[in-house]
Amino acid sequence: MAQKTQAQEHISNLSVDLMSHALELIQQKALPVYKRNVATREWSIAHGEFGPSAIAALLLASGVDYHLARLKSFRDVFPEKPPLPHTPYFNWEIGDFLPTKIERLLIKPGEGRLREQLLEFTSVRDSVAHPKLYFIRQLLKPDYTVSRPKARLVAGATHKQKTLRRKLKRSEMTASLHLPLVPTWISYVDIVICVLVMNRFLNLLERKYGPYAYLTGGFSVQNIPTDFFHGWGSTTRKSISFSDWTGAFFDSLSPADKQKVQKRLGDKVSKYLQKYSPPIRVRKKRNGEYEFVNPPPPDFLRKPPPWKVGP
């Protein structure tokens, strides 16, 4: 007797793949150039450093956008039995722009700094995704050193209002994180800052939404350059978390750049490095043994969203 054909369904989600390729570009392409020049440079971004960093900004933004689309689908799109209350929970759609999702997700007190940092990151992404050409001007001094470059947009190019509100006056840098809006100025340090901000955001999503916001699977990584991940010995590839990768990027910075990063973040760097670990619940059985207990469902499945009840 012939067997019945069975159907399988899954979501076509690129979030982990996009993020993984972004972080590999930073680690294996931009970092070696940074290491070769970190002791001598004052400002100039070396060729081979800004290209991978700029591409990584595109991939990171697309990866988190996919991740938010997955979260929205699980909570508001896919049918549940019984139906979940307070649906739709998120007051944005999958097709909305990433800045709209960020602004409507981070509305609670204490989330303002992270919201602004993420919006500045999207401005950097825009500067790469939507070509804006600049005239770059530098002065060559008699001692053969060069001044800090200045940039101005060529005629016909303009910034979005989102970017203009978060841009330093008379400078092509963002106001809070001092991220460059000129794509060829995006350094290894700049993209590491973006990764730190992204890690804090992803951890916040996991704390709020539990397994609905987990990054499915781990990141399979290589220890390139040698000893980028400390203490691996002869192991060449492991599966790690986004937070583990973020910590390795921060550790790769020079002491001076670590101080600059913390100053630009404007907060304890530990908040951007920490890894979310769900609480472990243990129950004592009648026979005296202990067993692990599944955590309760996240609050957002049954409580009204903050945009309905206010701060």
Contacts in CASP RR format, 6 or more apart in sequence:
PFRMAT RR
TARGET T0000
AUTHOR 0000-0000-0000
METHOD contacts of the structure
MODEL  1
MAQKTQAQEHISNLSVDLMSHALELIQQKALPVYKRNVATREWSIAHGEF
GPSAIAALLLASGVDYHLARLKSFRDVFPEKPPLPHTPYFNWEIGDFLPT
KIERLLIKPGEGRLREQLLEFTSVRDSVAHPKLYFIRQLLKPDYTVSRPK
ARLVAGATHKQKTLRRKLKRSEMTASLHLPLVPTWISYVDIVICVLVMNR
FLNLLERKYGPYAYLTGGFSVQNIPTDFFHGWGSTTRKSISFSDWTGAFF
DSLSPADKQKVQKRLGDKVSKYLQKYSPPIRVRKKRNGEYEFVNPPPPDF
LRKPPPWKVGP
11 70 0 8 1.000
11 73 0 8 1.000
13 66 0 8 1.000
13 67 0 8 1.000
13 69 0 8 1.000
13 70 0 8 1.000
13 216 0 8 1.000
14 62 0 8 1.000
14 63 0 8 1.000
14 66 0 8 1.000
15 63 0 8 1.000
15 64 0 8 1.000
15 66 0 8 1.000
15 67 0 8 1.000
15 70 0 8 1.000
15 215 0 8 1.000
16 215 0 8 1.000
16 216 0 8 1.000
16 217 0 8 1.000
16 218 0 8 1.000
16 219 0 8 1.000
18 59 0 8 1.000
18 60 0 8 1.000
18 62 0 8 1.000
18 63 0 8 1.000
18 66 0 8 1.000
19 59 0 8 1.000
19 60 0 8 1.000
19 63 0 8 1.000
19 64 0 8 1.000
19 215 0 8 1.000
19 219 0 8 1.000
19 242 0 8 1.000
20 219 0 8 1.000
20 220 0 8 1.000
21 59 0 8 1.000
22 55 0 8 1.000
22 56 0 8 1.000
22 57 0 8 1.000
22 58 0 8 1.000
22 59 0 8 1.000
22 60 0 8 1.000
22 63 0 8 1.000
23 56 0 8 1.000
23 195 0 8 1.000
23 219 0 8 1.000
23 221 0 8 1.000
23 245 0 8 1.000
23 249 0 8 1.000
24 221 0 8 1.000
25 52 0 8 1.000
25 53 0 8 1.000
25 55 0 8 1.000
25 56 0 8 1.000
25 59 0 8 1.000
26 52 0 8 1.000
26 53 0 8 1.000
26 56 0 8 1.000
26 188 0 8 1.000
26 191 0 8 1.000
26 192 0 8 1.000
26 195 0 8 1.000
26 249 0 8 1.000
27 221 0 8 1.000
27 224 0 8 1.000
27 225 0 8 1.000
27 228 0 8 1.000
27 245 0 8 1.000
27 248 0 8 1.000
27 249 0 8 1.000
28 222 0 8 1.000
28 224 0 8 1.000
28 225 0 8 1.000
29 48 0 8 1.000
29 51 0 8 1.000
29 52 0 8 1.000
30 48 0 8 1.000
30 49 0 8 1.000
30 50 0 8 1.000
30 51 0 8 1.000
30 52 0 8 1.000
30 53 0 8 1.000
30 56 0 8 1.000
30 188 0 8 1.000
30 191 0 8 1.000
31 188 0 8 1.000
31 225 0 8 1.000
31 228 0 8 1.000
31 252 0 8 1.000
32 225 0 8 1.000
33 46 0 8 1.000
33 47 0 8 1.000
33 48 0 8 1.000
33 49 0 8 1.000
33 188 0 8 1.000
34 46 0 8 1.000
34 49 0 8 1.000
34 187 0 8 1.000
34 188 0 8 1.000
34 189 0 8 1.000
34 252 0 8 1.000
35 225 0 8 1.000
35 252 0 8 1.000
36 46 0 8 1.000
37 46 0 8 1.000
37 49 0 8 1.000
38 254 0 8 1.000
38 257 0 8 1.000
43 146 0 8 1.000
43 148 0 8 1.000
43 149 0 8 1.000
44 146 0 8 1.000
45 184 0 8 1.000
45 185 0 8 1.000
45 186 0 8 1.000
45 187 0 8 1.000
49 187 0 8 1.000
49 188 0 8 1.000
50 183 0 8 1.000
50 184 0 8 1.000
50 185 0 8 1.000
50 186 0 8 1.000
50 187 0 8 1.000
51 183 0 8 1.000
51 184 0 8 1.000
51 186 0 8 1.000
53 186 0 8 1.000
53 187 0 8 1.000
53 188 0 8 1.000
53 190 0 8 1.000
53 191 0 8 1.000
54 128 0 8 1.000
54 183 0 8 1.000
54 184 0 8 1.000
54 186 0 8 1.000
55 128 0 8 1.000
56 191 0 8 1.000
56 194 0 8 1.000
57 121 0 8 1.000
57 124 0 8 1.000
57 125 0 8 1.000
57 128 0 8 1.000
57 186 0 8 1.000
57 191 0 8 1.000
57 194 0 8 1.000
58 125 0 8 1.000
58 128 0 8 1.000
58 129 0 8 1.000
60 121 0 8 1.000
60 125 0 8 1.000
60 194 0 8 1.000
60 195 0 8 1.000
60 198 0 8 1.000
61 98 0 8 1.000
61 121 0 8 1.000
61 122 0 8 1.000
61 125 0 8 1.000
64 98 0 8 1.000
64 198 0 8 1.000
64 201 0 8 1.000
64 202 0 8 1.000
65 98 0 8 1.000
65 101 0 8 1.000
67 202 0 8 1.000
67 205 0 8 1.000
67 213 0 8 1.000
67 215 0 8 1.000
68 98 0 8 1.000
68 101 0 8 1.000
68 105 0 8 1.000
69 94 0 8 1.000
69 95 0 8 1.000
71 90 0 8 1.000
71 205 0 8 1.000
71 209 0 8 1.000
71 212 0 8 1.000
71 213 0 8 1.000
72 90 0 8 1.000
72 92 0 8 1.000
72 93 0 8 1.000
72 94 0 8 1.000
73 94 0 8 1.000
74 212 0 8 1.000
75 84 0 8 1.000
75 87 0 8 1.000
75 88 0 8 1.000
75 89 0 8 1.000
75 90 0 8 1.000
75 209 0 8 1.000
75 212 0 8 1.000
75 300 0 8 1.000
75 301 0 8 1.000
76 87 0 8 1.000
76 88 0 8 1.000
76 89 0 8 1.000
76 90 0 8 1.000
77 94 0 8 1.000
84 301 0 8 1.000
84 302 0 8 1.000
85 302 0 8 1.000
86 302 0 8 1.000
86 303 0 8 1.000
86 304 0 8 1.000
86 305 0 8 1.000
86 308 0 8 1.000
89 300 0 8 1.000
89 305 0 8 1.000
90 101 0 8 1.000
90 104 0 8 1.000
90 105 0 8 1.000
90 305 0 8 1.000
91 104 0 8 1.000
91 305 0 8 1.000
91 307 0 8 1.000
92 100 0 8 1.000
92 101 0 8 1.000
92 104 0 8 1.000
92 105 0 8 1.000
98 122 0 8 1.000
99 119 0 8 1.000
99 122 0 8 1.000
99 162 0 8 1.000
102 115 0 8 1.000
102 118 0 8 1.000
102 119 0 8 1.000
102 122 0 8 1.000
103 115 0 8 1.000
103 119 0 8 1.000
104 307 0 8 1.000
106 112 0 8 1.000
106 114 0 8 1.000
106 115 0 8 1.000
106 118 0 8 1.000
107 306 0 8 1.000
107 307 0 8 1.000
107 311 0 8 1.000
108 306 0 8 1.000
108 311 0 8 1.000
109 311 0 8 1.000
111 204 0 8 1.000
113 176 0 8 1.000
113 266 0 8 1.000
113 267 0 8 1.000
114 197 0 8 1.000
114 200 0 8 1.000
114 201 0 8 1.000
114 204 0 8 1.000
116 166 0 8 1.000
116 176 0 8 1.000
117 176 0 8 1.000
117 177 0 8 1.000
117 197 0 8 1.000
117 265 0 8 1.000
118 197 0 8 1.000
118 198 0 8 1.000
118 201 0 8 1.000
119 162 0 8 1.000
119 166 0 8 1.000
120 166 0 8 1.000
120 174 0 8 1.000
120 175 0 8 1.000
120 176 0 8 1.000
120 177 0 8 1.000
120 179 0 8 1.000
121 177 0 8 1.000
121 179 0 8 1.000
121 194 0 8 1.000
121 197 0 8 1.000
121 198 0 8 1.000
122 162 0 8 1.000
123 159 0 8 1.000
123 160 0 8 1.000
123 162 0 8 1.000
123 163 0 8 1.000
123 166 0 8 1.000
123 167 0 8 1.000
123 174 0 8 1.000
123 179 0 8 1.000
123 181 0 8 1.000
124 174 0 8 1.000
124 179 0 8 1.000
124 180 0 8 1.000
124 181 0 8 1.000
124 186 0 8 1.000
124 190 0 8 1.000
124 194 0 8 1.000
126 160 0 8 1.000
126 163 0 8 1.000
127 163 0 8 1.000
127 181 0 8 1.000
127 182 0 8 1.000
127 183 0 8 1.000
128 183 0 8 1.000
128 186 0 8 1.000
132 153 0 8 1.000
132 154 0 8 1.000
132 157 0 8 1.000
132 159 0 8 1.000
132 181 0 8 1.000
133 153 0 8 1.000
133 154 0 8 1.000
133 157 0 8 1.000
134 151 0 8 1.000
134 152 0 8 1.000
134 153 0 8 1.000
134 154 0 8 1.000
134 172 0 8 1.000
134 182 0 8 1.000
135 151 0 8 1.000
135 152 0 8 1.000
135 154 0 8 1.000
136 149 0 8 1.000
136 150 0 8 1.000
136 151 0 8 1.000
136 182 0 8 1.000
136 184 0 8 1.000
137 149 0 8 1.000
137 150 0 8 1.000
137 151 0 8 1.000
137 152 0 8 1.000
138 146 0 8 1.000
138 147 0 8 1.000
138 148 0 8 1.000
138 149 0 8 1.000
138 150 0 8 1.000
139 146 0 8 1.000
139 147 0 8 1.000
140 146 0 8 1.000
141 147 0 8 1.000
149 185 0 8 1.000
151 172 0 8 1.000
151 182 0 8 1.000
151 185 0 8 1.000
152 172 0 8 1.000
153 159 0 8 1.000
159 167 0 8 1.000
159 181 0 8 1.000
163 181 0 8 1.000
166 174 0 8 1.000
166 175 0 8 1.000
166 176 0 8 1.000
167 173 0 8 1.000
167 174 0 8 1.000
167 175 0 8 1.000
167 181 0 8 1.000
168 174 0 8 1.000
168 175 0 8 1.000
168 178 0 8 1.000
172 180 0 8 1.000
172 181 0 8 1.000
172 182 0 8 1.000
172 185 0 8 1.000
173 179 0 8 1.000
173 180 0 8 1.000
173 181 0 8 1.000
174 181 0 8 1.000
176 264 0 8 1.000
177 193 0 8 1.000
177 197 0 8 1.000
177 264 0 8 1.000
177 265 0 8 1.000
178 264 0 8 1.000
179 186 0 8 1.000
179 190 0 8 1.000
179 193 0 8 1.000
179 194 0 8 1.000
180 186 0 8 1.000
180 187 0 8 1.000
180 190 0 8 1.000
189 253 0 8 1.000
189 257 0 8 1.000
189 260 0 8 1.000
189 261 0 8 1.000
192 249 0 8 1.000
192 250 0 8 1.000
192 252 0 8 1.000
192 253 0 8 1.000
192 261 0 8 1.000
193 261 0 8 1.000
193 264 0 8 1.000
193 265 0 8 1.000
195 245 0 8 1.000
195 246 0 8 1.000
195 249 0 8 1.000
196 246 0 8 1.000
196 249 0 8 1.000
196 250 0 8 1.000
196 261 0 8 1.000
196 265 0 8 1.000
196 269 0 8 1.000
196 272 0 8 1.000
196 273 0 8 1.000
197 265 0 8 1.000
197 272 0 8 1.000
198 242 0 8 1.000
198 246 0 8 1.000
199 242 0 8 1.000
199 243 0 8 1.000
199 246 0 8 1.000
199 272 0 8 1.000
199 273 0 8 1.000
200 271 0 8 1.000
200 272 0 8 1.000
202 213 0 8 1.000
202 215 0 8 1.000
202 242 0 8 1.000
203 243 0 8 1.000
203 274 0 8 1.000
203 275 0 8 1.000
203 276 0 8 1.000
205 213 0 8 1.000
206 213 0 8 1.000
206 214 0 8 1.000
206 276 0 8 1.000
206 278 0 8 1.000
207 276 0 8 1.000
208 298 0 8 1.000
208 300 0 8 1.000
209 298 0 8 1.000
209 300 0 8 1.000
210 278 0 8 1.000
210 298 0 8 1.000
211 298 0 8 1.000
212 298 0 8 1.000
212 300 0 8 1.000
215 241 0 8 1.000
215 242 0 8 1.000
217 239 0 8 1.000
218 239 0 8 1.000
218 240 0 8 1.000
218 241 0 8 1.000
219 239 0 8 1.000
219 240 0 8 1.000
219 241 0 8 1.000
219 242 0 8 1.000
219 245 0 8 1.000
220 237 0 8 1.000
220 238 0 8 1.000
220 239 0 8 1.000
221 229 0 8 1.000
221 237 0 8 1.000
221 238 0 8 1.000
221 239 0 8 1.000
221 240 0 8 1.000
221 245 0 8 1.000
222 236 0 8 1.000
222 237 0 8 1.000
223 229 0 8 1.000
223 232 0 8 1.000
223 235 0 8 1.000
223 236 0 8 1.000
223 237 0 8 1.000
223 238 0 8 1.000
228 248 0 8 1.000
228 252 0 8 1.000
229 238 0 8 1.000
229 240 0 8 1.000
229 244 0 8 1.000
229 248 0 8 1.000
230 248 0 8 1.000
230 251 0 8 1.000
232 238 0 8 1.000
241 275 0 8 1.000
243 273 0 8 1.000
243 274 0 8 1.000
243 275 0 8 1.000
243 276 0 8 1.000
244 275 0 8 1.000
246 272 0 8 1.000
246 273 0 8 1.000
247 273 0 8 1.000
250 258 0 8 1.000
250 261 0 8 1.000
250 269 0 8 1.000
250 273 0 8 1.000
253 261 0 8 1.000
258 269 0 8 1.000
261 269 0 8 1.000
262 268 0 8 1.000
262 269 0 8 1.000
265 272 0 8 1.000
278 295 0 8 1.000
279 295 0 8 1.000
280 292 0 8 1.000
281 292 0 8 1.000
281 293 0 8 1.000
281 294 0 8 1.000
281 295 0 8 1.000
282 290 0 8 1.000
282 291 0 8 1.000
282 292 0 8 1.000
282 293 0 8 1.000
283 290 0 8 1.000
283 291 0 8 1.000
283 292 0 8 1.000
283 293 0 8 1.000
284 290 0 8 1.000
285 291 0 8 1.000
END
